[in-house]
Structure formats: C-alpha cells, structure tokens
C-alpha cells in the first residue's frame, strides 16, 4: 500500500512506517502531521488517481526531526570581469514518519 502526496512544491511516494524528509513544516517533535493533497493511492491491486487530488484518502504521520541539511556552496562567476561571489546555504527540513494511509470507501 502506498500513496503519492504533494507538500512543499514536491511530490513524494510514501508507505506506512517509512520516514521521509520534506520541506520545513511548522510543529514540534512528536506532533501529528496530516497530508491533505493526496494525488494517487494504491492498495496493492487497485490504483486510484486523483483529478487533481483524492478527497477520500488520508495520510497521517508524526514529526521525528526538525533540522538543516548539509551546506551547499552557491558560487557565481563571470569570466574576465573579476566577478566572484561565494555564498553558503543550508535548507531546513522536517523528517516525518508515516503512521497510516487510510482510504474511505464511497
């Protein structure tokens, strides 16, 4: 059983029990998170695709970690013009453990 959810401008394929890193979500460690934009749901044999989202599927989880990713270097350079800019960036993330994927029958 899996679902495809959209959060933070990206799409993630999630299964029950797995942990995924998403763009920063508000909340403390241990607080509950619900993903309301479910784009696709599969129960193992049937696949349901939303147009654009599924209303009767709920994906819930809880926050495991709030943190920052590894630093990346942003380097801008123009040749022959003596132009160089070096800047670092650390993207904030939230690690969410998926508790349940529930589909309500119509």
VMD Tcl script that builds the backbone (N, CA, C; Angstrom):
set m [mol new atoms 318]
animate dup $m
set s [atomselect $m all]
$s set {name element resname resid chain x y z} {
  {N N UNK 1 A 0.843 -1.165 0.000}
  {CA C UNK 1 A 0.000 0.000 0.000}
  {C C UNK 1 A 0.896 1.239 0.000}
  {N N UNK 2 A 0.619 2.160 -0.905}
  {CA C UNK 2 A 1.379 3.400 -0.954}
  {C C UNK 2 A 0.491 4.521 -1.467}
  {N N UNK 3 A 0.980 5.749 -1.308}
  {CA C UNK 3 A 0.269 6.926 -1.795}
  {C C UNK 3 A 1.303 7.932 -2.282}
  {N N UNK 4 A 0.872 8.844 -3.133}
  {CA C UNK 4 A 1.710 9.945 -3.592}
  {C C UNK 4 A 1.092 11.226 -3.048}
  {N N UNK 5 A 1.875 11.961 -2.237}
  {CA C UNK 5 A 1.386 13.193 -1.631}
  {C C UNK 5 A 2.218 14.368 -2.146}
  {N N UNK 6 A 1.618 15.557 -2.125}
  {CA C UNK 6 A 2.302 16.782 -2.535}
  {C C UNK 6 A 2.423 17.689 -1.324}
  {N N UNK 7 A 3.653 18.122 -1.048}
  {CA C UNK 7 A 3.897 19.081 0.024}
  {C C UNK 7 A 5.184 19.836 -0.284}
  {N N UNK 8 A 5.198 21.104 0.001}
  {CA C UNK 8 A 6.396 21.907 -0.223}
  {C C UNK 8 A 6.777 22.049 -1.677}
  {N N UNK 9 A 5.806 21.934 -2.599}
  {CA C UNK 9 A 6.089 22.079 -4.019}
  {C C UNK 9 A 6.679 20.832 -4.658}
  {N N UNK 10 A 6.738 19.727 -3.905}
  {CA C UNK 10 A 7.283 18.483 -4.431}
  {C C UNK 10 A 6.296 17.347 -4.194}
  {N N UNK 11 A 6.521 16.234 -4.869}
  {CA C UNK 11 A 5.672 15.050 -4.721}
  {C C UNK 11 A 6.507 13.916 -4.147}
  {N N UNK 12 A 5.915 13.173 -3.210}
  {CA C UNK 12 A 6.614 12.089 -2.539}
  {C C UNK 12 A 5.763 10.827 -2.564}
  {N N UNK 13 A 6.401 9.688 -2.842}
  {CA C UNK 13 A 5.748 8.390 -2.745}
  {C C UNK 13 A 5.987 7.886 -1.325}
  {N N UNK 14 A 4.912 7.631 -0.572}
  {CA C UNK 14 A 5.038 7.261 0.837}
  {C C UNK 14 A 4.383 5.913 1.103}
  {N N UNK 15 A 4.942 5.194 2.066}
  {CA C UNK 15 A 4.392 3.932 2.562}
  {C C UNK 15 A 4.287 4.035 4.076}
  {N N UNK 16 A 3.443 3.204 4.671}
  {CA C UNK 16 A 3.314 3.198 6.126}
  {C C UNK 16 A 4.615 2.744 6.762}
  {N N UNK 17 A 5.027 3.450 7.812}
  {CA C UNK 17 A 6.214 3.070 8.556}
  {C C UNK 17 A 7.513 3.686 8.068}
  {N N UNK 18 A 7.531 4.313 6.903}
  {CA C UNK 18 A 8.784 4.892 6.418}
  {C C UNK 18 A 8.912 6.346 6.858}
  {N N UNK 19 A 10.153 6.831 6.865}
  {CA C UNK 19 A 10.446 8.205 7.252}
  {C C UNK 19 A 10.918 8.966 6.019}
  {N N UNK 20 A 10.387 10.173 5.831}
  {CA C UNK 20 A 10.815 10.973 4.687}
  {C C UNK 20 A 11.111 12.392 5.122}
  {N N UNK 21 A 12.018 13.038 4.389}
  {CA C UNK 21 A 12.377 14.428 4.644}
  {C C UNK 21 A 11.615 15.315 3.678}
  {N N UNK 22 A 10.883 16.278 4.215}
  {CA C UNK 22 A 10.119 17.209 3.392}
  {C C UNK 22 A 10.569 18.630 3.733}
  {N N UNK 23 A 10.116 19.587 2.946}
  {CA C UNK 23 A 10.389 20.986 3.256}
  {C C UNK 23 A 9.829 21.301 4.640}
  {N N UNK 24 A 10.409 22.289 5.312}
  {CA C UNK 24 A 10.077 22.581 6.702}
  {C C UNK 24 A 8.580 22.768 6.912}
  {N N UNK 25 A 8.050 22.043 7.898}
  {CA C UNK 25 A 6.659 22.152 8.316}
  {C C UNK 25 A 6.622 22.698 9.741}
  {N N UNK 26 A 5.618 23.513 10.080}
  {CA C UNK 26 A 5.528 24.005 11.457}
  {C C UNK 26 A 5.128 22.875 12.397}
  {N N UNK 27 A 5.664 22.908 13.607}
  {CA C UNK 27 A 5.305 21.912 14.605}
  {C C UNK 27 A 6.510 21.444 15.382}
  {N N UNK 28 A 6.229 20.870 16.546}
  {CA C UNK 28 A 7.268 20.350 17.416}
  {C C UNK 28 A 7.489 18.875 17.138}
  {N N UNK 29 A 8.594 18.342 17.641}
  {CA C UNK 29 A 8.882 16.915 17.500}
  {C C UNK 29 A 7.808 16.134 18.247}
  {N N UNK 30 A 7.238 15.143 17.581}
  {CA C UNK 30 A 6.178 14.325 18.163}
  {C C UNK 30 A 4.778 14.768 17.799}
  {N N UNK 31 A 4.622 15.974 17.256}
  {CA C UNK 31 A 3.286 16.437 16.893}
  {C C UNK 31 A 2.814 15.779 15.602}
  {N N UNK 32 A 1.514 15.698 15.449}
  {CA C UNK 32 A 0.906 14.996 14.327}
  {C C UNK 32 A 0.883 15.872 13.076}
  {N N UNK 33 A 1.042 15.219 11.922}
  {CA C UNK 33 A 1.020 15.905 10.631}
  {C C UNK 33 A 0.060 15.160 9.724}
  {N N UNK 34 A -0.748 15.906 8.982}
  {CA C UNK 34 A -1.684 15.308 8.037}
  {C C UNK 34 A -1.422 15.899 6.657}
  {N N UNK 35 A -1.309 15.032 5.656}
  {CA C UNK 35 A -1.119 15.480 4.280}
  {C C UNK 35 A -2.468 15.424 3.580}
  {N N UNK 36 A -2.973 16.586 3.173}
  {CA C UNK 36 A -4.302 16.636 2.565}
  {C C UNK 36 A -4.272 16.564 1.044}
  {N N UNK 37 A -3.145 16.829 0.428}
  {CA C UNK 37 A -3.046 16.736 -1.034}
  {C C UNK 37 A -2.517 15.355 -1.424}
  {N N UNK 38 A -3.415 14.391 -1.526}
  {CA C UNK 38 A -3.053 13.043 -1.942}
  {C C UNK 38 A -3.380 12.931 -3.422}
  {N N UNK 39 A -2.366 12.666 -4.248}
  {CA C UNK 39 A -2.536 12.649 -5.694}
  {C C UNK 39 A -2.852 11.256 -6.232}
  {N N UNK 40 A -2.364 10.219 -5.531}
  {CA C UNK 40 A -2.550 8.853 -6.013}
  {C C UNK 40 A -2.548 7.911 -4.825}
  {N N UNK 41 A -3.314 6.818 -4.935}
  {CA C UNK 41 A -3.395 5.823 -3.866}
  {C C UNK 41 A -3.448 4.437 -4.477}
  {N N UNK 42 A -2.674 3.515 -3.892}
  {CA C UNK 42 A -2.692 2.127 -4.341}
  {C C UNK 42 A -2.798 1.234 -3.121}
  {N N UNK 43 A -3.744 0.282 -3.155}
  {CA C UNK 43 A -3.909 -0.651 -2.039}
  {C C UNK 43 A -3.245 -1.995 -2.319}
  {N N UNK 44 A -2.483 -2.102 -3.381}
  {CA C UNK 44 A -1.795 -3.332 -3.722}
  {C C UNK 44 A -2.284 -3.927 -5.025}
  {N N UNK 45 A -3.576 -3.797 -5.288}
  {CA C UNK 45 A -4.119 -4.315 -6.542}
  {C C UNK 45 A -4.862 -3.257 -7.346}
  {N N UNK 46 A -5.478 -2.299 -6.667}
  {CA C UNK 46 A -6.194 -1.219 -7.357}
  {C C UNK 46 A -5.437 0.087 -7.195}
  {N N UNK 47 A -5.347 0.859 -8.272}
  {CA C UNK 47 A -4.693 2.163 -8.244}
  {C C UNK 47 A -5.743 3.222 -8.515}
  {N N UNK 48 A -5.798 4.240 -7.640}
  {CA C UNK 48 A -6.738 5.343 -7.799}
  {C C UNK 48 A -5.948 6.623 -7.995}
  {N N UNK 49 A -6.261 7.340 -9.057}
  {CA C UNK 49 A -5.564 8.581 -9.390}
  {C C UNK 49 A -6.542 9.736 -9.249}
  {N N UNK 50 A -6.119 10.782 -8.549}
  {CA C UNK 50 A -6.971 11.951 -8.345}
  {C C UNK 50 A -6.922 12.892 -9.519}
  {N N UNK 51 A -7.958 13.707 -9.623}
  {CA C UNK 51 A -8.020 14.686 -10.707}
  {C C UNK 51 A -8.385 16.055 -10.140}
  {N N UNK 52 A -7.521 16.825 -9.530}
  {CA C UNK 52 A -6.106 16.562 -9.278}
  {C C UNK 52 A -5.827 15.842 -7.956}
  {N N UNK 53 A -6.722 15.937 -6.941}
  {CA C UNK 53 A -6.446 15.289 -5.662}
  {C C UNK 53 A -7.571 14.336 -5.288}
  {N N UNK 54 A -7.263 13.407 -4.386}
  {CA C UNK 54 A -8.252 12.466 -3.873}
  {C C UNK 54 A -8.818 13.018 -2.567}
  {N N UNK 55 A -10.123 13.055 -2.464}
  {CA C UNK 55 A -10.781 13.606 -1.284}
  {C C UNK 55 A -10.933 12.576 -0.170}
  {N N UNK 56 A -11.021 11.279 -0.520}
  {CA C UNK 56 A -11.353 10.260 0.472}
  {C C UNK 56 A -10.152 9.469 0.984}
  {N N UNK 57 A -8.941 9.997 0.820}
  {CA C UNK 57 A -7.734 9.327 1.301}
  {C C UNK 57 A -7.019 10.260 2.278}
  {N N UNK 58 A -6.621 9.701 3.436}
  {CA C UNK 58 A -5.933 10.490 4.452}
  {C C UNK 58 A -4.581 9.860 4.759}
  {N N UNK 59 A -3.524 10.672 4.730}
  {CA C UNK 59 A -2.184 10.222 5.080}
  {C C UNK 59 A -1.766 11.007 6.325}
  {N N UNK 60 A -1.456 10.288 7.399}
  {CA C UNK 60 A -1.070 10.931 8.649}
  {C C UNK 60 A 0.282 10.410 9.110}
  {N N UNK 61 A 0.962 11.242 9.877}
  {CA C UNK 61 A 2.259 10.867 10.420}
  {C C UNK 61 A 2.592 11.759 11.596}
  {N N UNK 62 A 3.809 11.617 12.107}
  {CA C UNK 62 A 4.260 12.490 13.180}
  {C C UNK 62 A 5.698 12.935 12.905}
  {N N UNK 63 A 6.034 14.114 13.452}
  {CA C UNK 63 A 7.336 14.725 13.213}
  {C C UNK 63 A 8.386 14.017 14.063}
  {N N UNK 64 A 9.463 13.585 13.406}
  {CA C UNK 64 A 10.557 12.895 14.082}
  {C C UNK 64 A 11.724 13.855 14.337}
  {N N UNK 65 A 11.965 14.769 13.387}
  {CA C UNK 65 A 13.134 15.645 13.488}
  {C C UNK 65 A 12.882 16.944 12.736}
  {N N UNK 66 A 13.396 18.043 13.291}
  {CA C UNK 66 A 13.451 19.333 12.604}
  {C C UNK 66 A 14.937 19.665 12.476}
  {N N UNK 67 A 15.408 19.989 11.289}
  {CA C UNK 67 A 16.837 20.245 11.167}
  {C C UNK 67 A 17.202 20.986 9.906}
  {N N UNK 68 A 18.513 21.040 9.666}
  {CA C UNK 68 A 19.054 21.672 8.468}
  {C C UNK 68 A 19.869 20.644 7.700}
  {N N UNK 69 A 19.786 20.679 6.397}
  {CA C UNK 69 A 20.538 19.759 5.543}
  {C C UNK 69 A 22.001 20.196 5.477}
  {N N UNK 70 A 22.810 19.413 4.793}
  {CA C UNK 70 A 24.219 19.754 4.632}
  {C C UNK 70 A 24.361 21.044 3.833}
  {N N UNK 71 A 25.454 21.746 4.070}
  {CA C UNK 71 A 25.679 23.014 3.404}
  {C C UNK 71 A 26.038 22.802 1.932}
  {N N UNK 72 A 25.447 23.639 1.090}
  {CA C UNK 72 A 25.838 23.672 -0.316}
  {C C UNK 72 A 26.487 25.023 -0.589}
  {N N UNK 73 A 27.351 25.064 -1.581}
  {CA C UNK 73 A 28.046 26.296 -1.948}
  {C C UNK 73 A 27.412 26.867 -3.212}
  {N N UNK 74 A 27.014 28.130 -3.141}
  {CA C UNK 74 A 26.489 28.848 -4.302}
  {C C UNK 74 A 27.605 29.760 -4.780}
  {N N UNK 75 A 28.157 29.487 -5.974}
  {CA C UNK 75 A 29.288 30.251 -6.481}
  {C C UNK 75 A 28.915 30.877 -7.815}
  {N N UNK 76 A 28.932 32.206 -7.853}
  {CA C UNK 76 A 28.649 32.930 -9.093}
  {C C UNK 76 A 29.967 33.468 -9.645}
  {N N UNK 77 A 30.139 33.390 -10.959}
  {CA C UNK 77 A 31.407 33.734 -11.560}
  {C C UNK 77 A 31.172 34.244 -12.976}
  {N N UNK 78 A 31.818 35.353 -13.303}
  {CA C UNK 78 A 31.808 35.840 -14.676}
  {C C UNK 78 A 33.259 35.975 -15.126}
  {N N UNK 79 A 33.596 35.297 -16.181}
  {CA C UNK 79 A 34.988 35.290 -16.620}
  {C C UNK 79 A 35.410 36.658 -17.157}
  {N N UNK 80 A 36.664 36.966 -16.954}
  {CA C UNK 80 A 37.314 38.198 -17.429}
  {C C UNK 80 A 36.729 39.478 -16.844}
  {N N UNK 81 A 35.867 39.386 -15.849}
  {CA C UNK 81 A 35.249 40.596 -15.294}
  {C C UNK 81 A 35.566 40.798 -13.814}
  {N N UNK 82 A 36.390 39.929 -13.235}
  {CA C UNK 82 A 36.731 39.978 -11.813}
  {C C UNK 82 A 35.491 39.901 -10.929}
  {N N UNK 83 A 34.532 39.111 -11.336}
  {CA C UNK 83 A 33.288 38.983 -10.566}
  {C C UNK 83 A 33.205 37.567 -9.998}
  {N N UNK 84 A 33.254 37.466 -8.675}
  {CA C UNK 84 A 33.109 36.188 -7.980}
  {C C UNK 84 A 32.297 36.423 -6.722}
  {N N UNK 85 A 31.294 35.584 -6.476}
  {CA C UNK 85 A 30.504 35.650 -5.257}
  {C C UNK 85 A 30.353 34.231 -4.716}
  {N N UNK 86 A 30.736 34.044 -3.478}
  {CA C UNK 86 A 30.633 32.734 -2.848}
  {C C UNK 86 A 29.679 32.854 -1.665}
  {N N UNK 87 A 28.703 31.950 -1.637}
  {CA C UNK 87 A 27.701 32.002 -0.581}
  {C C UNK 87 A 27.315 30.575 -0.212}
  {N N UNK 88 A 27.056 30.317 1.060}
  {CA C UNK 88 A 26.621 29.003 1.509}
  {C C UNK 88 A 25.129 29.012 1.811}
  {N N UNK 89 A 24.522 27.819 1.774}
  {CA C UNK 89 A 23.095 27.704 2.067}
  {C C UNK 89 A 22.819 26.361 2.725}
  {N N UNK 90 A 22.013 26.363 3.788}
  {CA C UNK 90 A 21.558 25.135 4.429}
  {C C UNK 90 A 20.037 25.149 4.443}
  {N N UNK 91 A 19.430 24.216 3.734}
  {CA C UNK 91 A 17.973 24.144 3.620}
  {C C UNK 91 A 17.388 23.478 4.860}
  {N N UNK 92 A 16.341 24.075 5.402}
  {CA C UNK 92 A 15.663 23.483 6.561}
  {C C UNK 92 A 14.742 22.362 6.096}
  {N N UNK 93 A 14.619 21.322 6.932}
  {CA C UNK 93 A 13.761 20.195 6.597}
  {C C UNK 93 A 13.028 19.701 7.823}
  {N N UNK 94 A 12.017 18.893 7.586}
  {CA C UNK 94 A 11.276 18.195 8.625}
  {C C UNK 94 A 11.241 16.724 8.263}
  {N N UNK 95 A 11.651 15.867 9.183}
  {CA C UNK 95 A 11.579 14.421 8.971}
  {C C UNK 95 A 10.258 13.930 9.556}
  {N N UNK 96 A 9.454 13.262 8.721}
  {CA C UNK 96 A 8.126 12.797 9.118}
  {C C UNK 96 A 8.058 11.286 8.975}
  {N N UNK 97 A 7.592 10.610 10.027}
  {CA C UNK 97 A 7.364 9.157 9.954}
  {C C UNK 97 A 5.895 8.946 9.662}
  {N N UNK 98 A 5.593 8.188 8.609}
  {CA C UNK 98 A 4.226 7.961 8.172}
  {C C UNK 98 A 3.588 6.892 9.056}
  {N N UNK 99 A 2.469 7.246 9.708}
  {CA C UNK 99 A 1.770 6.321 10.595}
  {C C UNK 99 A 0.715 5.509 9.861}
  {N N UNK 100 A -0.099 6.189 9.045}
  {CA C UNK 100 A -1.182 5.456 8.402}
  {C C UNK 100 A -1.594 6.100 7.086}
  {N N UNK 101 A -2.067 5.234 6.192}
  {CA C UNK 101 A -2.680 5.666 4.930}
  {C C UNK 101 A -4.061 5.032 4.927}
  {N N UNK 102 A -5.092 5.846 5.031}
  {CA C UNK 102 A -6.448 5.334 5.127}
  {C C UNK 102 A -7.294 5.819 3.971}
  {N N UNK 103 A -8.018 4.896 3.368}
  {CA C UNK 103 A -8.938 5.237 2.282}
  {C C UNK 103 A -10.346 4.922 2.742}
  {N N UNK 104 A -11.229 5.906 2.611}
  {CA C UNK 104 A -12.640 5.691 2.950}
  {C C UNK 104 A -13.364 5.221 1.707}
  {N N UNK 105 A -14.190 4.213 1.873}
  {CA C UNK 105 A -14.973 3.702 0.749}
  {C C UNK 105 A -16.158 4.614 0.505}
  {N N UNK 106 A -16.518 4.789 -0.754}
  {CA C UNK 106 A -17.650 5.645 -1.118}
  {C C UNK 106 A -18.959 4.963 -0.875}
}
mol reanalyze $m
mol bondsrecalc $m
mol representation Tube
mol addrep $m
